């Protein structure tokens, strides 16, 4: 009886343990150091079966601290996948980003019936490097700072040199952002006051040797771009979507400028009358809040006249007969007393007046400029006739 019991017991143990025995199938491969000298040891490889999706994966550390215990080598048992590998399955391996940006594309192999398979070699990708970057306008003087163009755009050039140790043919795209450091940041949305983006910069692969490239990112910035410290940050991508960035700062100078019609027509004015009110629009063509300075002359500066006329015994209209109001309109006919009361005398010497005309904030297009109206009348004294001409000098003063 004892012998029979022992036989049954041994058979039972064998039946339980056989299903737990499984053969390993190792995928082994070599990873070359990056072209810039960065070692592959310590990087992480990832193995997966594309038929089952990359979510079912295994990883190994390359080198002595990994499964292989040997420099530059990884070793992964594909039988340990959630869906174990079988003969004929495709498996793939690549180096993934551990935060260093040193990765690879993938290599693949079909699983054989042997105990292991050797993958084709991988080589670490070297991230592209922007060695230097400069930013300036297209004017030779002054250097290192930007002068805007009144009521127009100014071209800004952000340029530099890229080193790509894997060969410049692997470079895919370079973009850049130019922004006011006090009002914006890299990655912010565009606004003509403080942020510009160029997603398709010029890339010259013919520059230098096969591991170098030149880039040029241009921006047409508006006259109302904020003054102060600005930053250009360029970012270059390679064919594995790994990027390199570099920045440089410059200064946009204050632009104090205005624009307005070149001719103001007072129309027909009878002698001993104040003419009808006319409106002269003043547009801020710069990037700073402004007040006005006003003065006038007929023929020569400081001649004491507002206009010189072709006929009459006097032929001049005195400077104080040209008057303005910078805050409100007074339509209709006015007598001399009302004319004197509602308007301010123009003077031969520049007079600074509060105008509070802000610089443009709206990017909507034509019609979005910052404009204030000014209101003018002229009184024609006796002894004057014919056609009269003169000059009103508008000046911009920091508000």
C-alpha positions in Angstrom: 0.0 0.0 0.0 2.8 2.4 0.8 4.4 1.9 -2.6 1.2 2.6 -4.5 0.6 5.8 -2.6 4.1 7.1 -3.4 3.7 6.5 -7.1 0.4 8.4 -7.2 2.0 11.3 -5.2 4.9 11.7 -7.7 2.7 11.6 -10.7 0.6 14.3 -9.2 3.6 16.6 -8.7 4.8 16.2 -12.3 1.3 17.0 -13.6 1.3 20.3 -11.7 4.8 21.6 -12.6 5.0 20.9 -16.3 2.6 23.7 -17.4 4.9 26.2 -15.5 7.9 25.5 -17.6 8.4 27.9 -20.6 11.4 28.6 -22.9 12.8 32.1 -23.0 13.4 33.8 -26.4 15.9 36.6 -26.1 16.1 39.5 -28.5 19.7 40.8 -28.4 21.1 43.9 -30.1 23.9 46.4 -30.2 23.5 50.2 -29.9 26.3 52.4 -31.2 27.2 55.6 -29.4 25.9 58.9 -30.7 27.9 60.7 -33.3 28.5 63.5 -30.8 30.2 61.0 -28.5 27.4 60.3 -26.1 27.5 56.7 -24.9 24.6 54.3 -25.4 25.1 52.7 -22.0 22.4 53.7 -19.6 19.9 54.5 -22.4 16.6 52.6 -22.4 15.4 50.2 -25.2 11.8 49.3 -25.7 10.5 46.1 -27.4 7.0 45.5 -28.8 5.0 43.5 -31.3 3.3 45.9 -33.7 0.5 43.5 -34.2 -0.4 43.9 -30.5 0.4 47.6 -30.2 3.2 49.4 -28.5 1.3 49.4 -25.2 2.3 45.8 -24.7 6.1 46.3 -24.3 9.2 45.4 -22.4 12.2 47.6 -21.7 15.9 47.1 -20.9 18.8 49.3 -19.9 21.6 49.2 -22.4 25.0 48.2 -21.0 26.4 46.8 -17.8 23.4 47.8 -15.6 20.9 46.0 -17.9 20.0 42.4 -18.6 23.1 41.9 -20.9 25.6 43.1 -18.4 27.8 44.2 -21.4 28.6 47.6 -22.8 26.4 48.8 -25.7 24.2 45.6 -25.6 20.6 45.1 -24.6 18.8 41.7 -24.1 15.0 41.3 -23.8 13.0 38.1 -23.5 10.0 38.6 -25.8 8.3 35.6 -24.2 7.6 38.0 -21.3 5.3 40.2 -23.3 1.6 40.1 -22.2 1.1 38.3 -25.5 4.3 36.2 -25.7 6.1 36.2 -29.0 5.8 33.3 -31.3 7.8 32.0 -34.2 7.2 34.3 -37.2 6.0 37.3 -35.2 7.5 40.7 -36.0 9.1 42.4 -33.0 10.6 45.9 -33.0 13.1 47.6 -30.8 14.1 51.3 -30.4 15.8 53.5 -27.9 13.3 55.8 -26.1 13.7 59.2 -24.6 14.8 59.1 -21.0 14.9 62.9 -20.9 18.2 63.3 -22.6 16.7 63.5 -26.1 19.1 60.7 -27.3 16.8 58.2 -29.1 16.7 56.0 -32.2 14.3 54.9 -34.9 13.2 51.3 -34.7 14.7 48.1 -36.1 12.7 44.9 -36.5 13.1 41.1 -36.9 11.0 38.0 -37.3 11.2 35.7 -34.4 12.8 32.4 -35.3 12.8 29.0 -33.6 16.2 29.4 -32.1 16.7 30.4 -28.5 17.5 34.0 -29.4 17.5 36.5 -32.3 20.0 39.3 -33.0 18.5 42.6 -34.1 20.2 44.9 -36.6 22.4 47.5 -34.9 21.0 50.8 -33.7 22.8 54.1 -33.4 21.9 56.9 -31.0 20.6 60.0 -32.6 22.4 63.2 -31.7 20.1 66.1 -31.1 20.7 69.2 -33.4 22.5 72.0 -31.7 22.1 75.8 -32.5 25.5 77.1 -31.8 24.8 80.8 -32.0 22.0 83.1 -32.8 21.7 86.8 -33.4 18.7 89.1 -33.9 18.7 92.6 -35.4 16.9 94.7 -38.0 18.1 95.1 -41.6 19.8 98.5 -40.9 23.6 98.5 -40.4 23.5 101.2 -37.7 22.8 101.0 -34.8 23.7 97.4 -34.2 22.1 95.3 -31.5 18.9 97.3 -31.3 15.8 97.7 -33.5 14.4 101.0 -34.9 10.8 100.7 -36.1 9.4 102.4 -39.2 6.5 104.9 -38.7 3.1 103.6 -39.8 4.8 100.6 -41.5 6.6 97.3 -40.8 10.3 96.6 -40.2 12.0 93.4 -41.2 13.8 91.6 -38.3 16.3 88.9 -39.0 16.9 86.1 -36.4 19.8 83.9 -37.8 22.4 81.5 -36.7 24.4 78.3 -37.3 23.2 74.7 -36.6 25.4 71.7 -35.9 23.8 68.3 -36.8 26.3 65.5 -36.0 24.2 62.9 -37.9 24.5 65.0 -41.1 22.5 68.1 -42.0 20.2 66.1 -44.3 18.4 64.9 -41.1 17.2 68.4 -40.3 13.5 68.8 -41.0 12.4 72.3 -40.0 13.3 75.3 -38.0 10.9 77.8 -36.5 11.3 80.9 -34.3 9.3 83.2 -32.1 10.1 86.9 -31.4 8.4 88.3 -28.3 8.4 91.1 -25.7 9.9 89.5 -22.6 7.8 91.7 -20.2 4.5 90.9 -21.9 4.8 87.5 -23.5 6.7 84.2 -23.6 7.8 81.4 -25.8 4.8 79.5 -27.0 2.4 82.4 -26.6 -0.2 83.4 -29.2 0.7 86.0 -31.8 -0.1 89.7 -31.2 1.5 92.5 -33.1 2.2 94.4 -29.9 4.2 91.6 -28.3 4.6 88.3 -30.1 5.5 87.1 -33.6 6.0 83.5 -35.0 7.8 82.2 -38.1 7.1 78.5 -38.7 8.9 78.2 -42.0 12.3 79.7 -41.6 15.0 79.5 -44.4 17.4 76.6 -43.9 20.6 76.5 -46.0 22.1 73.0 -46.0 24.9 74.2 -48.3 26.5 76.2 -45.6 29.8 74.9 -44.1 30.4 71.2 -43.9 27.9 68.3 -44.1 27.2 68.6 -40.3 26.4 72.4 -40.5 23.5 74.5 -41.7 22.6 78.2 -41.7 19.1 79.4 -40.8 17.4 82.7 -41.2 14.0 83.5 -39.6 12.6 86.9 -40.6 9.7 88.8 -39.1 7.9 91.9 -40.4 7.0 93.6 -37.1 4.6 96.5 -36.9 5.3 100.1 -36.0 3.3 99.7 -32.8 5.3 96.7 -31.4 6.1 97.4 -27.7 9.3 99.1 -26.9 11.7 97.3 -24.5 13.5 94.0 -24.3 12.6 91.3 -26.9 13.7 87.7 -27.3 14.2 85.6 -30.3 14.1 81.8 -29.6 14.7 79.4 -32.5 13.9 75.7 -32.4 15.2 73.2 -35.0 13.8 69.7 -35.5 15.5 66.6 -36.9 13.8 63.6 -38.7 13.1 61.9 -35.3 11.3 65.0 -34.0 14.1 65.8 -31.6 14.8 69.5 -31.3 17.4 72.0 -30.2 16.8 75.6 -29.1 18.7 78.8 -28.5 17.7 82.4 -27.7 19.1 85.9 -27.9 17.8 89.2 -26.8 17.6 92.6 -28.4 15.9 96.0 -27.7 13.1 97.7 -29.6 13.5 101.4 -29.3 10.7 103.8 -28.6 9.1 105.2 -31.8 7.5 108.6 -31.4 5.7 109.4 -34.7 2.5 110.7 -36.1 0.8 110.8 -39.5 -1.9 113.1 -40.9 -3.1 114.6 -44.1 -0.6 116.8 -45.8 -3.3 119.4 -46.8 -6.0 121.0 -44.8 -8.5 123.2 -46.7 -10.4 125.9 -44.8 -12.6 126.5 -47.8 -14.0 130.0 -48.7 -14.0 132.4 -45.8 -15.4 135.9 -46.0 -13.4 138.8 -44.6 -14.1 139.7 -41.0 -15.6 136.3 -40.5 -14.5 133.1 -38.7 -14.6 130.2 -41.2 -16.4 126.9 -40.8 -14.7 124.4 -38.5 -12.6 121.8 -40.2 -11.3 118.5 -38.8 -7.7 117.3 -39.0 -7.2 113.7 -38.0 -4.0 112.8 -36.2 -2.8 109.1 -36.2 -0.3 107.7 -33.8 2.3 106.1 -36.1 4.6 105.0 -33.3 4.7 102.7 -30.2 4.3 105.2 -27.4 1.4 107.4 -26.0 1.8 110.9 -27.4 0.8 114.5 -26.9 1.1 117.3 -29.5 3.2 120.3 -30.1 1.7 122.9 -32.4 3.1 125.9 -34.2 2.6 127.7 -37.5 4.0 130.1 -40.1 3.0 131.5 -43.4 6.2 131.6 -45.5 9.1 131.4 -43.1 9.4 129.9 -39.6 8.6 132.5 -36.9 7.3 135.0 -39.4 4.3 135.7 -37.1 1.7 134.8 -39.6 -0.6 131.9 -40.2 -1.2 132.5 -43.9 0.1 134.6 -46.8 -2.5 135.7 -49.4 -2.2 136.6 -53.1 -4.3 139.7 -53.0 -5.4 142.6 -50.7 -3.7 145.5 -49.0 -2.5 143.4 -46.1 -1.9 139.9 -47.7 -1.2 138.2 -44.3 -3.3 136.6 -41.7 -1.8 136.9 -38.3 -0.8 133.7 -36.5 -3.3 134.2 -33.7 -6.2 134.2 -36.1 -5.7 130.5 -36.7 -7.2 128.6 -33.7 -7.7 125.0 -32.6 -9.5 122.9 -30.1 -8.1 119.4 -29.3 -11.0 118.1 -27.2 -14.3 119.0 -28.6 -16.1 120.2 -31.8 -18.0 123.4 -32.0 -20.1 123.3 -35.2 -22.1 126.1 -36.8 -21.4 129.7 -37.4 -19.6 131.7 -34.6 -19.1 135.3 -34.0 -15.7 136.6 -33.1 -16.3 136.4 -29.4 -17.4 132.8 -29.6 -14.5 132.0 -31.9 -12.1 133.4 -29.3 -13.8 131.6 -26.5 -13.9 128.0 -27.9 -10.5 127.8 -29.5 -6.9 128.3 -28.6 -4.5 130.6 -30.6 -1.9 129.0 -32.8 1.5 130.4 -32.0 4.8 130.8 -33.9 6.7 128.9 -31.2 5.8 125.3 -30.6 3.3 124.9 -27.8 2.9 121.5 -26.2 -0.7 120.4 -25.6 -2.1 117.4 -23.8 -3.5 115.0 -26.4 -3.3 111.5 -24.8 -3.3 109.6 -28.1 -2.4 106.0 -27.2 -0.4 103.8 -29.6 -2.2 101.1 -31.5 -3.4 98.0 -29.7 -5.8 96.4 -32.3 -4.5 94.0 -35.0 -7.8 93.9 -36.9 -6.5 95.7 -39.9 -7.2 99.1 -41.7 -9.4 101.3 -39.6 -7.9 100.0 -36.3 -5.3 102.8 -36.0 -5.3 105.0 -33.0 -6.7 108.4 -34.2 -7.7 111.6 -32.5 -9.5 114.5 -34.1 -8.4 118.1 -33.9 -10.7 121.0 -34.7 -9.7 124.2 -36.5 -11.0 127.5 -37.7 -9.4 130.6 -39.2 -10.5 134.3 -39.0 -9.9 136.5 -42.1 -9.2 140.1 -41.2 -10.0 143.1 -43.4 -7.5 143.9 -46.2 -7.0 140.2 -47.2 -8.3 138.5 -50.3 -7.3 136.0 -52.9 -5.9 132.5 -52.2 -4.1 132.1 -48.9 -1.6 129.4 -47.8 0.3 128.7 -44.7 1.8 125.9 -42.6 0.7 124.2 -39.4 3.5 122.2 -37.8 2.3 119.1 -35.8 4.9 117.5 -33.6 4.7 114.3 -31.4 5.7 114.6 -27.8 5.8 111.7 -25.3 2.5 111.5 -23.5 
